[in-house]
Amino acid sequence: MGHIQKGTSAFRKANLAFFAAGFNTFAILYSTQPLMPEFTEDFGISPTMASLSLSLTTISLA
């Protein structure tokens, strides 16, 4: 298997791809955070229960 040499165009592209993948993963993970007040109001649950939408996804990722 070939290696990507540091400083090459392929290295920069791979580095950018890994950054984008990590950023996207956490952006999707935390996308429920601004919805927590809506969950509380719409479903009649406590803020603690609404926060489980973030906690459970974080635990499953770990």
PDB file with one MODEL, atoms N, CA, C and O in Angstrom:
MODEL        1
ATOM      1  N   MET A   1       0.833  -1.173   0.000  1.00  0.00           N
ATOM      2  CA  MET A   1       0.000   0.000   0.000  1.00  0.00           C
ATOM      3  C   MET A   1       0.879   1.238   0.000  1.00  0.00           C
ATOM      4  O   MET A   1       1.892   1.280   0.699  1.00  0.00           O
ATOM      5  N   GLY A   2       0.505   2.242  -0.773  1.00  0.00           N
ATOM      6  CA  GLY A   2       1.305   3.448  -0.863  1.00  0.00           C
ATOM      7  C   GLY A   2       1.077   4.388   0.303  1.00  0.00           C
ATOM      8  O   GLY A   2       0.013   4.381   0.923  1.00  0.00           O
ATOM      9  N   HIS A   3       2.063   5.180   0.593  1.00  0.00           N
ATOM     10  CA  HIS A   3       1.971   6.174   1.651  1.00  0.00           C
ATOM     11  C   HIS A   3       1.867   7.552   1.018  1.00  0.00           C
ATOM     12  O   HIS A   3       2.392   7.803  -0.067  1.00  0.00           O
ATOM     13  N   ILE A   4       1.180   8.428   1.720  1.00  0.00           N
ATOM     14  CA  ILE A   4       1.088   9.814   1.264  1.00  0.00           C
ATOM     15  C   ILE A   4       2.217  10.585   1.923  1.00  0.00           C
ATOM     16  O   ILE A   4       2.332  10.604   3.148  1.00  0.00           O
ATOM     17  N   GLN A   5       3.036  11.208   1.124  1.00  0.00           N
ATOM     18  CA  GLN A   5       4.186  11.955   1.635  1.00  0.00           C
ATOM     19  C   GLN A   5       3.745  13.326   2.148  1.00  0.00           C
ATOM     20  O   GLN A   5       2.966  14.026   1.500  1.00  0.00           O
ATOM     21  N   LYS A   6       4.258  13.695   3.323  1.00  0.00           N
ATOM     22  CA  LYS A   6       3.957  14.997   3.913  1.00  0.00           C
ATOM     23  C   LYS A   6       4.420  16.109   2.975  1.00  0.00           C
ATOM     24  O   LYS A   6       5.507  16.040   2.399  1.00  0.00           O
ATOM     25  N   GLY A   7       3.584  17.129   2.831  1.00  0.00           N
ATOM     26  CA  GLY A   7       3.928  18.274   1.995  1.00  0.00           C
ATOM     27  C   GLY A   7       3.422  18.180   0.566  1.00  0.00           C
ATOM     28  O   GLY A   7       3.524  19.146  -0.190  1.00  0.00           O
ATOM     29  N   THR A   8       2.882  17.036   0.187  1.00  0.00           N
ATOM     30  CA  THR A   8       2.380  16.878  -1.177  1.00  0.00           C
ATOM     31  C   THR A   8       0.927  17.327  -1.267  1.00  0.00           C
ATOM     32  O   THR A   8       0.261  17.531  -0.252  1.00  0.00           O
ATOM     33  N   SER A   9       0.460  17.475  -2.472  1.00  0.00           N
ATOM     34  CA  SER A   9      -0.934  17.841  -2.705  1.00  0.00           C
ATOM     35  C   SER A   9      -1.877  16.765  -2.158  1.00  0.00           C
ATOM     36  O   SER A   9      -2.918  17.082  -1.582  1.00  0.00           O
ATOM     37  N   ALA A  10      -1.513  15.508  -2.338  1.00  0.00           N
ATOM     38  CA  ALA A  10      -2.336  14.405  -1.834  1.00  0.00           C
ATOM     39  C   ALA A  10      -2.433  14.455  -0.311  1.00  0.00           C
ATOM     40  O   ALA A  10      -3.489  14.164   0.251  1.00  0.00           O
ATOM     41  N   PHE A  11      -1.352  14.816   0.355  1.00  0.00           N
ATOM     42  CA  PHE A  11      -1.347  14.923   1.816  1.00  0.00           C
ATOM     43  C   PHE A  11      -2.291  16.027   2.266  1.00  0.00           C
ATOM     44  O   PHE A  11      -3.069  15.833   3.200  1.00  0.00           O
ATOM     45  N   ARG A  12      -2.232  17.184   1.611  1.00  0.00           N
ATOM     46  CA  ARG A  12      -3.115  18.298   1.973  1.00  0.00           C
ATOM     47  C   ARG A  12      -4.576  17.934   1.731  1.00  0.00           C
ATOM     48  O   ARG A  12      -5.439  18.272   2.542  1.00  0.00           O
ATOM     49  N   LYS A  13      -4.862  17.255   0.635  1.00  0.00           N
ATOM     50  CA  LYS A  13      -6.245  16.851   0.340  1.00  0.00           C
ATOM     51  C   LYS A  13      -6.753  15.846   1.366  1.00  0.00           C
ATOM     52  O   LYS A  13      -7.894  15.938   1.818  1.00  0.00           O
ATOM     53  N   ALA A  14      -5.905  14.885   1.734  1.00  0.00           N
ATOM     54  CA  ALA A  14      -6.297  13.892   2.736  1.00  0.00           C
ATOM     55  C   ALA A  14      -6.509  14.562   4.093  1.00  0.00           C
ATOM     56  O   ALA A  14      -7.451  14.230   4.813  1.00  0.00           O
ATOM     57  N   ASN A  15      -5.635  15.501   4.439  1.00  0.00           N
ATOM     58  CA  ASN A  15      -5.754  16.227   5.690  1.00  0.00           C
ATOM     59  C   ASN A  15      -7.065  17.014   5.733  1.00  0.00           C
ATOM     60  O   ASN A  15      -7.764  17.002   6.747  1.00  0.00           O
ATOM     61  N   LEU A  16      -7.392  17.686   4.652  1.00  0.00           N
ATOM     62  CA  LEU A  16      -8.639  18.437   4.565  1.00  0.00           C
ATOM     63  C   LEU A  16      -9.846  17.502   4.654  1.00  0.00           C
ATOM     64  O   LEU A  16     -10.840  17.830   5.303  1.00  0.00           O
ATOM     65  N   ALA A  17      -9.761  16.351   4.009  1.00  0.00           N
ATOM     66  CA  ALA A  17     -10.870  15.393   4.047  1.00  0.00           C
ATOM     67  C   ALA A  17     -11.100  14.875   5.462  1.00  0.00           C
ATOM     68  O   ALA A  17     -12.247  14.738   5.887  1.00  0.00           O
ATOM     69  N   PHE A  18     -10.024  14.582   6.202  1.00  0.00           N
ATOM     70  CA  PHE A  18     -10.173  14.119   7.580  1.00  0.00           C
ATOM     71  C   PHE A  18     -10.751  15.209   8.468  1.00  0.00           C
ATOM     72  O   PHE A  18     -11.596  14.936   9.321  1.00  0.00           O
ATOM     73  N   PHE A  19     -10.296  16.451   8.271  1.00  0.00           N
ATOM     74  CA  PHE A  19     -10.854  17.562   9.042  1.00  0.00           C
ATOM     75  C   PHE A  19     -12.345  17.717   8.751  1.00  0.00           C
ATOM     76  O   PHE A  19     -13.145  17.856   9.677  1.00  0.00           O
ATOM     77  N   ALA A  20     -12.723  17.695   7.474  1.00  0.00           N
ATOM     78  CA  ALA A  20     -14.128  17.862   7.091  1.00  0.00           C
ATOM     79  C   ALA A  20     -14.989  16.733   7.657  1.00  0.00           C
ATOM     80  O   ALA A  20     -16.113  16.972   8.100  1.00  0.00           O
ATOM     81  N   ALA A  21     -14.473  15.517   7.646  1.00  0.00           N
ATOM     82  CA  ALA A  21     -15.225  14.386   8.180  1.00  0.00           C
ATOM     83  C   ALA A  21     -15.441  14.541   9.687  1.00  0.00           C
ATOM     84  O   ALA A  21     -16.543  14.302  10.182  1.00  0.00           O
ATOM     85  N   GLY A  22     -14.412  14.932  10.406  1.00  0.00           N
ATOM     86  CA  GLY A  22     -14.542  15.127  11.850  1.00  0.00           C
ATOM     87  C   GLY A  22     -15.474  16.275  12.185  1.00  0.00           C
ATOM     88  O   GLY A  22     -16.311  16.164  13.081  1.00  0.00           O
ATOM     89  N   PHE A  23     -15.327  17.378  11.465  1.00  0.00           N
ATOM     90  CA  PHE A  23     -16.196  18.530  11.696  1.00  0.00           C
ATOM     91  C   PHE A  23     -17.649  18.167  11.434  1.00  0.00           C
ATOM     92  O   PHE A  23     -18.529  18.510  12.223  1.00  0.00           O
ATOM     93  N   ASN A  24     -17.902  17.482  10.339  1.00  0.00           N
ATOM     94  CA  ASN A  24     -19.260  17.085   9.977  1.00  0.00           C
ATOM     95  C   ASN A  24     -19.860  16.143  11.016  1.00  0.00           C
ATOM     96  O   ASN A  24     -21.035  16.265  11.360  1.00  0.00           O
ATOM     97  N   THR A  25     -19.066  15.213  11.512  1.00  0.00           N
ATOM     98  CA  THR A  25     -19.548  14.276  12.526  1.00  0.00           C
ATOM     99  C   THR A  25     -20.046  15.025  13.759  1.00  0.00           C
ATOM    100  O   THR A  25     -21.137  14.746  14.257  1.00  0.00           O
ATOM    101  N   PHE A  26     -19.252  15.974  14.253  1.00  0.00           N
ATOM    102  CA  PHE A  26     -19.659  16.708  15.444  1.00  0.00           C
ATOM    103  C   PHE A  26     -20.765  17.707  15.157  1.00  0.00           C
ATOM    104  O   PHE A  26     -21.583  17.976  16.037  1.00  0.00           O
ATOM    105  N   ALA A  27     -20.816  18.263  13.962  1.00  0.00           N
ATOM    106  CA  ALA A  27     -21.915  19.161  13.603  1.00  0.00           C
ATOM    107  C   ALA A  27     -23.245  18.414  13.608  1.00  0.00           C
ATOM    108  O   ALA A  27     -24.251  18.928  14.095  1.00  0.00           O
ATOM    109  N   ILE A  28     -23.244  17.210  13.069  1.00  0.00           N
ATOM    110  CA  ILE A  28     -24.460  16.391  13.075  1.00  0.00           C
ATOM    111  C   ILE A  28     -24.811  15.972  14.496  1.00  0.00           C
ATOM    112  O   ILE A  28     -25.979  15.988  14.885  1.00  0.00           O
ATOM    113  N   LEU A  29     -23.797  15.597  15.269  1.00  0.00           N
ATOM    114  CA  LEU A  29     -24.015  15.145  16.640  1.00  0.00           C
ATOM    115  C   LEU A  29     -24.685  16.227  17.477  1.00  0.00           C
ATOM    116  O   LEU A  29     -25.633  15.949  18.212  1.00  0.00           O
ATOM    117  N   TYR A  30     -24.199  17.447  17.368  1.00  0.00           N
ATOM    118  CA  TYR A  30     -24.715  18.528  18.206  1.00  0.00           C
ATOM    119  C   TYR A  30     -25.867  19.297  17.561  1.00  0.00           C
ATOM    120  O   TYR A  30     -26.292  20.319  18.100  1.00  0.00           O
ATOM    121  N   SER A  31     -26.373  18.839  16.442  1.00  0.00           N
ATOM    122  CA  SER A  31     -27.481  19.533  15.790  1.00  0.00           C
ATOM    123  C   SER A  31     -28.766  19.474  16.606  1.00  0.00           C
ATOM    124  O   SER A  31     -29.651  20.308  16.412  1.00  0.00           O
ATOM    125  N   THR A  32     -28.890  18.513  17.509  1.00  0.00           N
ATOM    126  CA  THR A  32     -30.094  18.438  18.350  1.00  0.00           C
ATOM    127  C   THR A  32     -30.070  19.434  19.494  1.00  0.00           C
ATOM    128  O   THR A  32     -31.116  19.709  20.081  1.00  0.00           O
ATOM    129  N   GLN A  33     -28.914  19.980  19.831  1.00  0.00           N
ATOM    130  CA  GLN A  33     -28.806  20.867  20.987  1.00  0.00           C
ATOM    131  C   GLN A  33     -29.747  22.076  20.916  1.00  0.00           C
ATOM    132  O   GLN A  33     -30.421  22.350  21.908  1.00  0.00           O
ATOM    133  N   PRO A  34     -29.833  22.810  19.809  1.00  0.00           N
ATOM    134  CA  PRO A  34     -30.759  23.949  19.799  1.00  0.00           C
ATOM    135  C   PRO A  34     -32.226  23.534  19.778  1.00  0.00           C
ATOM    136  O   PRO A  34     -33.109  24.369  19.976  1.00  0.00           O
ATOM    137  N   LEU A  35     -32.492  22.257  19.540  1.00  0.00           N
ATOM    138  CA  LEU A  35     -33.877  21.779  19.519  1.00  0.00           C
ATOM    139  C   LEU A  35     -34.389  21.353  20.894  1.00  0.00           C
ATOM    140  O   LEU A  35     -35.577  21.070  21.043  1.00  0.00           O
ATOM    141  N   MET A  36     -33.526  21.302  21.886  1.00  0.00           N
ATOM    142  CA  MET A  36     -33.930  20.820  23.211  1.00  0.00           C
ATOM    143  C   MET A  36     -35.093  21.602  23.819  1.00  0.00           C
ATOM    144  O   MET A  36     -35.998  20.983  24.378  1.00  0.00           O
ATOM    145  N   PRO A  37     -35.108  22.938  23.736  1.00  0.00           N
ATOM    146  CA  PRO A  37     -36.286  23.648  24.265  1.00  0.00           C
ATOM    147  C   PRO A  37     -37.579  23.265  23.527  1.00  0.00           C
ATOM    148  O   PRO A  37     -38.651  23.214  24.130  1.00  0.00           O
ATOM    149  N   GLU A  38     -37.470  23.003  22.245  1.00  0.00           N
ATOM    150  CA  GLU A  38     -38.641  22.564  21.482  1.00  0.00           C
ATOM    151  C   GLU A  38     -39.108  21.183  21.941  1.00  0.00           C
ATOM    152  O   GLU A  38     -40.308  20.941  22.069  1.00  0.00           O
ATOM    153  N   PHE A  39     -38.163  20.282  22.188  1.00  0.00           N
ATOM    154  CA  PHE A  39     -38.515  18.948  22.691  1.00  0.00           C
ATOM    155  C   PHE A  39     -39.247  19.070  24.029  1.00  0.00           C
ATOM    156  O   PHE A  39     -40.241  18.386  24.271  1.00  0.00           O
ATOM    157  N   THR A  40     -38.742  19.949  24.889  1.00  0.00           N
ATOM    158  CA  THR A  40     -39.351  20.144  26.207  1.00  0.00           C
ATOM    159  C   THR A  40     -40.786  20.623  26.073  1.00  0.00           C
ATOM    160  O   THR A  40     -41.688  20.116  26.738  1.00  0.00           O
ATOM    161  N   GLU A  41     -40.985  21.600  25.210  1.00  0.00           N
ATOM    162  CA  GLU A  41     -42.321  22.183  25.041  1.00  0.00           C
ATOM    163  C   GLU A  41     -43.271  21.250  24.287  1.00  0.00           C
ATOM    164  O   GLU A  41     -44.396  21.020  24.733  1.00  0.00           O
ATOM    165  N   ASP A  42     -42.829  20.719  23.158  1.00  0.00           N
ATOM    166  CA  ASP A  42     -43.705  19.918  22.305  1.00  0.00           C
ATOM    167  C   ASP A  42     -44.071  18.570  22.922  1.00  0.00           C
ATOM    168  O   ASP A  42     -45.202  18.107  22.776  1.00  0.00           O
ATOM    169  N   PHE A  43     -43.124  17.945  23.606  1.00  0.00           N
ATOM    170  CA  PHE A  43     -43.372  16.616  24.154  1.00  0.00           C
ATOM    171  C   PHE A  43     -43.701  16.635  25.637  1.00  0.00           C
ATOM    172  O   PHE A  43     -43.957  15.586  26.227  1.00  0.00           O
ATOM    173  N   GLY A  44     -43.699  17.817  26.249  1.00  0.00           N
ATOM    174  CA  GLY A  44     -44.035  17.935  27.661  1.00  0.00           C
ATOM    175  C   GLY A  44     -43.073  17.178  28.563  1.00  0.00           C
ATOM    176  O   GLY A  44     -43.492  16.532  29.524  1.00  0.00           O
ATOM    177  N   ILE A  45     -41.789  17.257  28.255  1.00  0.00           N
ATOM    178  CA  ILE A  45     -40.788  16.566  29.056  1.00  0.00           C
ATOM    179  C   ILE A  45     -39.888  17.582  29.752  1.00  0.00           C
ATOM    180  O   ILE A  45     -39.872  18.762  29.400  1.00  0.00           O
ATOM    181  N   SER A  46     -39.143  17.108  30.739  1.00  0.00           N
ATOM    182  CA  SER A  46     -38.245  18.000  31.463  1.00  0.00           C
ATOM    183  C   SER A  46     -37.009  18.301  30.608  1.00  0.00           C
ATOM    184  O   SER A  46     -36.690  17.548  29.688  1.00  0.00           O
ATOM    185  N   PRO A  47     -36.320  19.393  30.911  1.00  0.00           N
ATOM    186  CA  PRO A  47     -35.072  19.686  30.195  1.00  0.00           C
ATOM    187  C   PRO A  47     -34.050  18.552  30.328  1.00  0.00           C
ATOM    188  O   PRO A  47     -33.271  18.305  29.407  1.00  0.00           O
ATOM    189  N   THR A  48     -34.052  17.871  31.464  1.00  0.00           N
ATOM    190  CA  THR A  48     -33.137  16.744  31.656  1.00  0.00           C
ATOM    191  C   THR A  48     -33.432  15.631  30.664  1.00  0.00           C
ATOM    192  O   THR A  48     -32.515  15.056  30.078  1.00  0.00           O
ATOM    193  N   MET A  49     -34.696  15.330  30.479  1.00  0.00           N
ATOM    194  CA  MET A  49     -35.077  14.285  29.516  1.00  0.00           C
ATOM    195  C   MET A  49     -34.761  14.729  28.091  1.00  0.00           C
ATOM    196  O   MET A  49     -34.333  13.922  27.266  1.00  0.00           O
ATOM    197  N   ALA A  50     -34.973  16.013  27.805  1.00  0.00           N
ATOM    198  CA  ALA A  50     -34.673  16.526  26.464  1.00  0.00           C
ATOM    199  C   ALA A  50     -33.182  16.432  26.168  1.00  0.00           C
ATOM    200  O   ALA A  50     -32.787  16.209  25.023  1.00  0.00           O
ATOM    201  N   SER A  51     -32.351  16.601  27.197  1.00  0.00           N
ATOM    202  CA  SER A  51     -30.904  16.543  26.981  1.00  0.00           C
ATOM    203  C   SER A  51     -30.425  15.133  26.647  1.00  0.00           C
ATOM    204  O   SER A  51     -29.307  14.955  26.164  1.00  0.00           O
ATOM    205  N   LEU A  52     -31.262  14.135  26.901  1.00  0.00           N
ATOM    206  CA  LEU A  52     -30.890  12.768  26.541  1.00  0.00           C
ATOM    207  C   LEU A  52     -30.714  12.607  25.031  1.00  0.00           C
ATOM    208  O   LEU A  52     -29.993  11.715  24.584  1.00  0.00           O
ATOM    209  N   SER A  53     -31.369  13.464  24.243  1.00  0.00           N
ATOM    210  CA  SER A  53     -31.195  13.387  22.784  1.00  0.00           C
ATOM    211  C   SER A  53     -29.741  13.603  22.399  1.00  0.00           C
ATOM    212  O   SER A  53     -29.261  13.016  21.428  1.00  0.00           O
ATOM    213  N   LEU A  54     -29.041  14.434  23.146  1.00  0.00           N
ATOM    214  CA  LEU A  54     -27.617  14.667  22.899  1.00  0.00           C
ATOM    215  C   LEU A  54     -26.761  13.636  23.632  1.00  0.00           C
ATOM    216  O   LEU A  54     -25.791  13.119  23.077  1.00  0.00           O
ATOM    217  N   SER A  55     -27.119  13.346  24.864  1.00  0.00           N
ATOM    218  CA  SER A  55     -26.313  12.416  25.671  1.00  0.00           C
ATOM    219  C   SER A  55     -26.259  11.023  25.057  1.00  0.00           C
ATOM    220  O   SER A  55     -25.192  10.413  25.002  1.00  0.00           O
ATOM    221  N   LEU A  56     -27.381  10.521  24.602  1.00  0.00           N
ATOM    222  CA  LEU A  56     -27.405   9.172  24.045  1.00  0.00           C
ATOM    223  C   LEU A  56     -26.630   9.069  22.745  1.00  0.00           C
ATOM    224  O   LEU A  56     -25.969   8.061  22.493  1.00  0.00           O
ATOM    225  N   THR A  57     -26.705  10.107  21.914  1.00  0.00           N
ATOM    226  CA  THR A  57     -25.930  10.063  20.680  1.00  0.00           C
ATOM    227  C   THR A  57     -24.438  10.164  20.960  1.00  0.00           C
ATOM    228  O   THR A  57     -23.634   9.532  20.274  1.00  0.00           O
ATOM    229  N   THR A  58     -24.056  10.961  21.973  1.00  0.00           N
ATOM    230  CA  THR A  58     -22.656  11.068  22.354  1.00  0.00           C
ATOM    231  C   THR A  58     -22.138   9.735  22.890  1.00  0.00           C
ATOM    232  O   THR A  58     -21.033   9.311  22.550  1.00  0.00           O
ATOM    233  N   ILE A  59     -22.925   9.090  23.714  1.00  0.00           N
ATOM    234  CA  ILE A  59     -22.538   7.787  24.276  1.00  0.00           C
ATOM    235  C   ILE A  59     -22.411   6.755  23.172  1.00  0.00           C
ATOM    236  O   ILE A  59     -21.473   5.958  23.176  1.00  0.00           O
ATOM    237  N   SER A  60     -23.339   6.757  22.227  1.00  0.00           N
ATOM    238  CA  SER A  60     -23.270   5.769  21.157  1.00  0.00           C
ATOM    239  C   SER A  60     -22.054   6.010  20.260  1.00  0.00           C
ATOM    240  O   SER A  60     -21.491   5.056  19.722  1.00  0.00           O
ATOM    241  N   LEU A  61     -21.646   7.257  20.092  1.00  0.00           N
ATOM    242  CA  LEU A  61     -20.452   7.552  19.308  1.00  0.00           C
ATOM    243  C   LEU A  61     -19.196   7.076  20.027  1.00  0.00           C
ATOM    244  O   LEU A  61     -18.258   6.572  19.409  1.00  0.00           O
ATOM    245  N   ALA A  62     -19.201   7.246  21.333  1.00  0.00           N
ATOM    246  CA  ALA A  62     -18.027   6.828  22.132  1.00  0.00           C
ATOM    247  C   ALA A  62     -17.915   5.325  22.105  1.00  0.00           C
ATOM    248  O   ALA A  62     -17.002   4.763  22.710  1.00  0.00           O
TER     249      ALA A  62
ENDMDL
END
